Amino acid sequence: MKSDNKQATIKREKQSGRVFGNDVFFIHDLFRLELASMKKNIAIDGQAPLWENVPHVHHFHSYDSAGRKQVKSTNVGGHFHEVTMVDEGDENNPPTIKLGPPAKYVSVRNRTSRQVERKVQLLDDDQHTHDVTYVRSDKLKPRRISEEFVKYQSKVESKAAPVDGVL
């Protein structure tokens, strides 16, 4: 019998972009949405609104501490601004972001009577925007759950629930 002694050829696909080892990290960017005035109802009763201009600022983090991408600024005065990344930036240039008008989430019931949150725009005469200042960038590692917490959690979950009427 004749044996074929051919070696298998392993094909590797070309990888485009960066290749990292075991250390997982993400680049977090911090922005400050500079001082601007919003309309706030300062009336004590709900019948006759009394609008006043109130100065405020927001901050925007491109990622949260768990490494999830963020799409809105911090909530201040009952509203936020949606943020779109226009340019990701590079080592020497910070990213560029674009702000949307002020918005907020309200709870409504859908057709099946379930409570859901829906984004709504604020007053038509309060379409304020902010100048944006880049603050800094950080290389961060995603948050991890400690081994002690996992052990504790599994121990608590493994305990049987008490039976009614038994002490």
C-alpha positions as CSV (number, residue, x, y, z in Angstrom):
1,M,0.0,0.0,0.0
2,K,1.2,3.4,-0.9
3,S,0.7,6.1,1.8
4,D,0.3,9.8,1.0
5,N,2.6,11.7,3.2
6,K,1.3,15.2,2.4
7,Q,1.1,17.8,5.1
8,A,-2.1,19.8,5.5
9,T,-1.8,23.4,4.6
10,I,-3.4,25.8,7.0
11,K,-4.8,28.9,5.4
12,R,-5.0,32.0,7.5
13,E,-7.3,34.8,6.5
14,K,-5.8,38.2,6.3
15,Q,-6.6,40.3,9.3
16,S,-7.3,43.9,8.9
17,G,-6.9,46.3,11.8
18,R,-5.3,45.8,15.2
19,V,-4.6,42.4,16.9
20,F,-4.2,42.4,20.6
21,G,-3.2,39.7,23.1
22,N,-4.9,38.7,26.3
23,D,-5.1,42.2,27.8
24,V,-8.5,43.5,26.8
25,F,-9.0,47.3,27.1
26,F,-11.0,50.0,25.6
27,I,-10.4,53.7,25.1
28,H,-12.7,55.9,27.1
29,D,-13.2,59.6,26.2
30,L,-14.7,62.2,28.5
31,F,-16.4,65.3,27.2
32,R,-17.9,68.3,28.9
33,L,-21.1,69.9,27.4
34,E,-20.5,73.5,28.3
35,L,-22.8,75.9,30.1
36,A,-26.2,76.5,28.4
37,S,-29.6,77.6,29.6
38,M,-32.6,75.3,29.7
39,K,-36.3,76.1,30.3
40,K,-37.5,74.8,33.6
41,N,-41.0,75.1,35.1
42,I,-40.6,76.5,38.6
43,A,-44.3,76.8,39.3
44,I,-45.6,75.1,42.4
45,D,-48.9,74.0,40.9
46,G,-49.3,72.1,37.7
47,Q,-51.9,74.5,36.2
48,A,-50.0,77.6,35.2
49,P,-46.4,77.0,34.1
50,L,-43.8,79.5,35.1
51,W,-40.7,79.0,32.8
52,E,-37.3,80.2,33.9
53,N,-33.9,79.9,32.1
54,V,-31.6,77.7,34.2
55,P,-27.9,77.3,33.4
56,H,-26.5,73.8,33.4
57,V,-23.8,71.5,32.0
58,H,-23.7,67.8,31.1
59,H,-20.8,65.3,30.7
60,F,-20.5,62.5,28.2
61,H,-18.5,59.3,28.6
62,S,-17.9,57.4,25.4
63,Y,-18.0,54.1,27.4
64,D,-19.3,53.1,30.8
65,S,-17.1,51.2,33.4
66,A,-18.3,47.9,32.0
67,G,-17.1,48.8,28.5
68,R,-20.6,49.4,27.0
69,K,-20.7,52.2,24.3
70,Q,-22.8,55.2,25.4
71,V,-25.1,57.1,23.2
72,K,-26.4,59.9,25.4
73,S,-25.1,62.5,27.8
74,T,-25.6,62.4,31.6
75,N,-29.1,63.4,32.7
76,V,-29.4,66.9,34.1
77,G,-32.6,68.8,34.8
78,G,-34.7,65.9,33.6
79,H,-33.2,65.8,30.1
80,F,-30.2,64.4,28.2
81,H,-28.7,64.9,24.7
82,E,-28.2,62.1,22.2
83,V,-24.5,61.9,21.1
84,T,-23.2,60.7,17.8
85,M,-19.5,60.0,17.2
86,V,-18.6,61.9,14.1
87,D,-14.9,61.1,14.1
88,E,-13.2,58.4,16.2
89,G,-9.9,60.3,16.4
90,D,-6.5,58.8,16.7
91,E,-3.4,58.8,19.0
92,N,-2.8,62.6,18.4
93,N,-6.4,63.9,17.8
94,P,-9.4,63.5,20.1
95,P,-12.7,62.2,18.7
96,T,-15.4,64.6,17.5
97,I,-19.0,64.3,18.7
98,K,-22.3,65.8,17.6
99,L,-25.2,66.6,19.9
100,G,-28.9,66.2,19.4
101,P,-31.6,68.3,20.9
102,P,-32.7,67.9,24.5
103,A,-34.8,64.8,25.1
104,K,-36.1,62.6,27.9
105,Y,-37.7,59.2,28.5
106,V,-41.3,58.8,29.7
107,S,-43.0,55.7,30.8
108,V,-46.1,54.8,28.7
109,R,-48.3,51.7,28.4
110,N,-48.2,49.9,25.0
111,R,-51.0,48.0,23.3
112,T,-50.5,45.0,25.7
113,S,-50.6,47.3,28.8
114,R,-46.9,46.7,29.5
115,Q,-44.9,49.7,30.8
116,V,-42.3,50.8,28.3
117,E,-40.0,53.8,28.0
118,R,-40.3,56.1,25.0
119,K,-38.0,58.9,24.1
120,V,-39.7,62.3,23.6
121,Q,-38.4,65.7,22.6
122,L,-38.8,68.6,25.1
123,L,-40.5,71.9,24.4
124,D,-40.4,73.4,20.9
125,D,-39.0,76.6,22.3
126,D,-36.2,74.8,24.3
127,Q,-34.0,73.4,21.6
128,H,-30.8,74.5,23.4
129,T,-27.5,72.9,22.5
130,H,-24.1,73.0,24.1
131,D,-20.5,73.8,23.1
132,V,-18.5,70.6,23.5
133,T,-15.1,70.5,25.2
134,Y,-12.9,67.4,25.1
135,V,-11.5,66.6,28.6
136,R,-9.3,63.5,28.3
137,S,-9.0,59.9,27.3
138,D,-8.2,56.8,29.3
139,K,-7.3,53.2,28.4
140,L,-9.5,51.1,30.7
141,K,-10.0,47.4,31.3
142,P,-13.6,46.2,31.5
143,R,-14.9,45.6,35.0
144,R,-14.7,42.0,36.2
145,I,-16.7,40.2,38.8
146,S,-14.5,39.1,41.7
147,E,-14.2,35.4,42.4
148,E,-15.3,35.8,46.0
149,F,-18.5,37.4,44.8
150,V,-19.2,34.5,42.4
151,K,-18.6,32.0,45.2
152,Y,-20.9,33.9,47.6
153,Q,-23.6,34.3,45.0
154,S,-23.7,30.6,44.1
155,K,-23.7,29.7,47.9
156,V,-26.7,32.0,48.4
157,E,-28.6,30.7,45.4
158,S,-28.0,27.0,46.4
159,K,-29.8,27.5,49.7
160,A,-33.4,26.2,49.6
161,A,-36.2,28.7,50.1
162,P,-37.9,28.4,53.5
163,V,-41.1,26.4,53.5
164,D,-44.2,28.3,54.7
165,G,-45.3,27.3,58.2
166,V,-41.9,25.8,59.1
167,L,-39.5,27.7,61.4
